[in-house]
Amino acid sequence: MGTRENEGLQLLGKKTTYPTDYSPEVLESFENKHQENDYWVEFKCPEFTSLCPITGQPDFAEIRIKYIPDVRMVESKSLKLYLFSYRNHGDFHEDCVNKIMKDLIKLMDPKYIEVTGIFTPRGGIAIYPYANYGRPGTKYEQIAEHRFLNH
């Protein structure tokens, strides 16, 4: 069984220092111990906040992340800190969702991933951006296309 140290994890089990702006470098990963299986991992992050890049007003959302891991998986405390790093960051809803997905792809190279932002209404309009990715040239690319078209 691996330990935090030999997995290269730096945050788990240590005092938490919260980033003050967008910080993809806080993301950490560990080895998937069930690489022979396809399975879903889902995170629901109901306390996401970012700032409107125009007004500076806070935007609130639940961020939902679902992925099928390959070799690497995201460590949940680092994900929490990463999502927290948006708190003082100005980006539109669609940009937040796409950046989150791209940063997780860069970190893990998953077989499949999708990210949904369920933002609370502001000015009477709620925005729910959705982005997904399936590894090109594989059945996961077809899954991504199917899920996107049927979203």
PECOR-V428718 format. One record per pair of residues at least 12 apart in sequence whose ideal C-beta (glycine too) atoms are under 8 Angstrom apart, sorted by the first residue. I is the first residue (numbers start at 1). GAP is how many residues later the second one is. D is the distance in Angstrom with one decimal. If there is no record, write none. Layout:
# PECOR-V428718
i = [I I]
gap = [GAP GAP]
d = [D D]
This chain:
# PECOR-V428718
i = [2 2 7 7 8 8 9 9 9 9 10 11 11 11 11 11 11 12 12 12 12 16 16 18 18 18 19 19 19 19 20 20 21 21 21 22 22 22 22 22 23 23 23 24 24 24 24 24 26 26 26 26 27 27 27 27 27 27 27 27 28 28 28 29 29 29 29 29 29 30 30 30 31 31 31 32 32 32 32 32 35 35 35 38 38 39 39 40 40 40 41 41 41 41 41 42 42 42 43 43 43 43 43 43 44 44 44 45 45 45 45 45 45 45 46 47 48 48 48 48 48 48 48 48 49 49 49 50 50 50 50 50 50 50 51 51 51 51 51 52 52 52 53 53 53 56 57 59 59 59 59 60 60 61 61 61 61 61 61 62 62 63 63 63 63 63 63 63 63 64 64 64 64 65 65 65 65 65 65 66 66 67 67 67 67 67 67 67 68 68 68 68 68 69 69 69 70 70 70 70 70 71 72 72 72 72 73 74 74 74 82 83 93 93 93 93 94 94 96 96 97 97 97 97 97 97 98 98 98 100 101 101 101 101 101 101 105 109 110 110 111 111 111 111 112 112 112 112 112 112 112 113 113 114 114 114 114 114 114 115 115 115 116 116 116 117 117 130 130 132 132 132 132]
gap = [28 29 23 24 20 22 19 21 66 69 18 15 17 64 66 67 70 16 63 65 66 61 65 63 66 67 62 63 65 66 65 68 64 67 68 63 64 67 69 77 58 59 62 58 61 79 82 83 52 55 56 59 47 48 51 52 55 76 77 80 46 47 50 43 44 45 46 78 79 42 43 45 40 41 42 37 38 39 40 41 34 35 36 30 73 29 30 26 27 28 25 26 27 28 32 22 23 24 20 21 22 23 33 36 18 19 20 17 18 19 20 34 35 38 16 13 12 13 14 15 35 38 48 69 12 37 38 36 37 39 40 41 43 46 36 37 38 39 40 38 40 70 37 38 39 34 65 34 60 61 63 59 60 32 35 56 57 58 59 55 56 20 33 34 37 52 53 54 55 51 52 53 54 14 35 39 48 49 50 47 48 37 41 43 44 45 46 47 42 43 44 45 72 39 41 42 38 39 40 41 65 38 35 36 37 38 35 30 33 34 21 17 24 26 34 36 33 35 21 33 18 19 20 32 33 34 17 31 33 15 12 13 14 30 31 32 28 26 23 25 23 24 27 29 20 21 22 23 28 31 32 19 20 16 17 18 19 30 33 15 16 17 12 13 14 12 13 18 21 12 15 16 19]
d = [7.2 7.0 4.4 6.7 7.3 7.6 5.3 6.2 5.6 7.8 6.5 7.2 6.2 7.1 5.0 5.3 6.7 8.0 6.3 5.3 8.0 7.7 7.2 6.6 5.6 7.9 6.3 7.9 6.8 4.1 7.7 5.9 6.3 5.4 5.5 5.3 6.2 4.2 7.8 7.9 7.3 6.5 3.9 6.5 8.0 4.5 7.7 8.0 5.5 4.7 5.2 6.7 6.4 7.9 5.1 6.8 5.1 6.4 7.4 4.8 7.5 4.4 4.0 4.1 6.0 5.7 6.3 5.4 5.5 7.1 5.8 5.7 6.7 6.7 7.5 4.6 6.8 5.9 6.5 5.0 7.8 6.7 6.1 5.6 7.1 6.9 7.6 5.9 7.4 6.2 7.2 5.5 7.7 6.1 6.8 7.1 7.0 4.7 7.7 7.2 4.4 7.9 7.2 6.5 6.3 7.8 5.5 6.5 4.3 7.5 7.3 7.8 7.6 5.4 4.4 7.9 7.1 4.6 6.6 4.5 5.6 6.7 7.9 7.5 7.6 6.8 5.1 4.3 7.0 5.7 7.2 5.7 7.9 5.4 7.9 6.5 6.3 4.4 7.7 6.6 7.7 7.9 3.6 5.9 6.4 6.9 7.3 6.6 5.8 7.6 6.8 6.9 4.7 7.2 7.8 4.9 5.7 4.2 6.7 7.7 4.5 6.3 7.9 7.6 6.7 6.8 7.3 5.7 7.8 7.1 4.4 8.0 7.0 7.8 7.1 7.0 7.2 7.6 5.3 7.1 5.2 7.1 7.3 4.5 7.8 6.2 4.0 7.4 6.1 4.4 4.3 7.6 6.8 6.6 5.5 7.0 7.3 6.1 5.9 5.0 7.9 7.2 7.0 4.4 6.6 8.0 6.4 6.1 6.2 5.9 7.2 7.5 5.5 5.1 4.7 5.3 7.6 4.4 6.1 7.8 5.1 7.1 4.4 4.3 7.1 5.2 7.8 7.6 5.0 5.1 6.0 7.6 4.4 4.7 7.4 6.3 5.9 7.8 7.9 7.7 7.3 5.4 7.0 4.6 7.4 7.0 4.8 7.1 4.3 5.6 6.2 6.6 5.3 6.9 7.0 3.8 7.6 7.7 6.5 7.4 5.4 7.5 6.6 7.3 4.8 5.0 7.8 7.8 5.4 4.9 5.9 5.6 8.0]
